[in-house]
Amino acid sequence: MADFNYAEFAAAFPWFFPICATLFGAVVGSFLNVVIYRVPAEKSIVHPGSQCACGRPIAWYDNIPVLSWILLRGKARCCGRAYGVRYPAVELLTALLFLACWLLFPPAKAVAGMFFLSCLVCATFIDLDHMIIPDVFTIGLAVIGVVVSLFVPALHDVYHEIGIVAMMRSGLISLTGVLIGSGLVLWIVLIAEILLRKEAMGFGDIKFVGAIGAFCGWQGAVFAMFGGAIVGTVWMAVAKLWQLATGKKAPIAPKAETSEGEETENIGFGVHVPFGPMLAIAGALYFLFAHRWVDAYFADFGALFN
């Protein structure tokens, strides 16, 4: 049997691997829906299998990503209970992210990116639902990022060194991203709390920026922090405009609290909103597209001091 040649196969069938990546992403997205629901509830993500809210198991043919939701018109076959559009949305989002990874990066970096972006998706929706980011997606993700960097130097575009040199350089980039990312945000938060005299950001967000740095380096961590602030500003502006136009409370957080402890969903100063999704969006943008321009900017900026 002739040895499999990836390059030749990909050239002969250019559609095959992108389609596989997309389908795999949709399947993973279905699993992420389980993770998003069960991790905050401290339930097992592997047992029991997928089941309806009424307690009945979901058959495999009713659990096909996106397609089953469309065919069943967003309702459970067993009891008719409605399922929100988030389920197929997470599956479709994950499928598109996996496709983007495969099209933009070499295979090793693409697979590492798929894992990283999957964790960002989970952290985003958990933070939206509960205003927390579990340690598994902060500390755990940071540790995994450093380990993956050691064995996949391509994650940080380390291609020219060989063997242990490439591993050590990639691992150092990752570790630097963790330390600078979380350290920078910590100092910003401490200064902000002194000036504002109240909590400016949760420590989960601080650890989350460090986890992003593990996969994106310190440049990605810095971009996630400031890019996330821009995303958040746009998000808040759109939510406020929607609230003013419709007269309805903007669904920006499940149960946002004011500094006095009152529950509210009105947008304004003093309202706590989840910052994790904004960090995740900025981190994903850096990883997929923005790293070219951001890294070049920091390189040019650093050259001014040489």
Long-range contacts (C-beta under 8 A, 24 or more apart in sequence): 6-107, 17-102, 18-99, 18-102, 18-103, 21-98, 21-99, 21-101, 21-102, 21-110, 21-114, 22-95, 22-96, 22-98, 22-99, 23-95, 24-98, 25-94, 25-95, 25-96, 25-97, 25-98, 25-99, 25-114, 26-65, 26-66, 26-91, 26-92, 26-94, 26-95, 27-65, 28-94, 28-98, 28-114, 28-118, 29-65, 29-90, 29-91, 29-92, 29-93, 29-94, 29-95, 29-121, 30-63, 30-65, 30-87, 30-91, 32-90, 32-94, 32-118, 32-121, 32-122, 33-86, 33-87, 33-90, 33-91, 35-122, 36-90, 36-122, 36-125, 36-126, 36-129, 39-122, 39-126, 39-134, 39-136, 40-126, 40-129, 40-130, 40-132, 40-134, 52-76, 52-78, 52-79, 52-81, 53-79, 53-81, 54-78, 54-79, 54-81, 65-91, 65-95, 66-91, 66-92, 66-95, 86-125, 90-121, 90-125, 93-121, 94-118, 94-121, 97-121, 97-284, 97-288, 100-288, 101-288, 104-288, 104-289, 105-154, 106-154, 108-152, 108-154, 108-155, 109-152, 109-154, 109-155, 112-148, 112-152, 112-154, 112-155, 112-215, 113-155, 113-215, 113-287, 113-288, 115-144, 115-148, 116-141, 116-145, 116-215, 116-287, 117-284, 117-287, 119-211, 120-212, 120-280, 120-283, 120-284, 121-280, 123-208, 123-276, 123-277, 123-280, 124-276, 124-277, 124-280, 124-281, 125-277, 126-276, 127-204, 127-274, 127-275, 127-276, 127-277, 128-253, 128-254, 128-274, 128-277, 129-254, 130-254, 131-202, 131-253, 131-254, 131-255, 131-256, 131-272, 131-274, 132-202, 132-204, 133-202, 133-204, 133-205, 133-207, 133-208, 133-276, 135-207, 137-208, 137-211, 138-204, 138-207, 138-208, 138-210, 138-211, 139-207, 139-211, 141-211, 141-214, 141-215, 142-178, 142-207, 142-210, 142-211, 142-213, 142-214, 143-214, 144-214, 145-174, 145-177, 145-178, 145-211, 145-213, 145-214, 145-215, 146-171, 146-174, 146-175, 146-178, 146-214, 148-174, 148-215, 149-173, 149-174, 149-214, 149-215, 150-174, 155-215, 156-217, 173-217, 173-218, 174-213, 174-214, 174-215, 174-217, 175-214, 176-213, 176-217, 176-218, 177-210, 177-212, 177-213, 177-214, 177-215, 177-216, 177-217, 177-218, 177-219, 177-220, 177-221, 178-210, 178-211, 178-213, 178-214, 178-221, 179-210, 179-213, 180-213, 180-218, 180-221, 180-222, 181-209, 181-210, 181-212, 181-213, 181-218, 181-220, 181-221, 181-222, 181-224, 181-225, 182-206, 182-207, 182-209, 182-210, 182-213, 182-221, 184-209, 184-221, 184-222, 184-225, 185-209, 185-210, 185-221, 185-225, 188-225, 198-259, 201-275, 202-275, 204-276, 205-275, 205-276, 205-279, 208-276, 208-279, 208-280, 209-279, 212-279, 212-280, 212-283, 212-286, 215-283, 215-287, 216-283, 216-286, 216-287, 216-291, 219-286, 219-291, 219-294, 219-295, 219-298, 220-283, 220-286, 220-287, 220-291, 220-294, 222-298, 223-282, 223-283, 223-286, 223-290, 223-294, 224-279, 224-282, 224-283, 224-286, 225-279, 225-282, 226-282, 227-281, 227-282, 227-285, 227-286, 227-290, 228-275, 228-278, 228-279, 228-281, 228-282, 228-283, 229-278, 230-282, 231-278, 231-281, 231-282, 232-273, 232-275, 232-278, 235-278, 236-267, 236-273, 239-267, 240-267, 240-268, 243-267
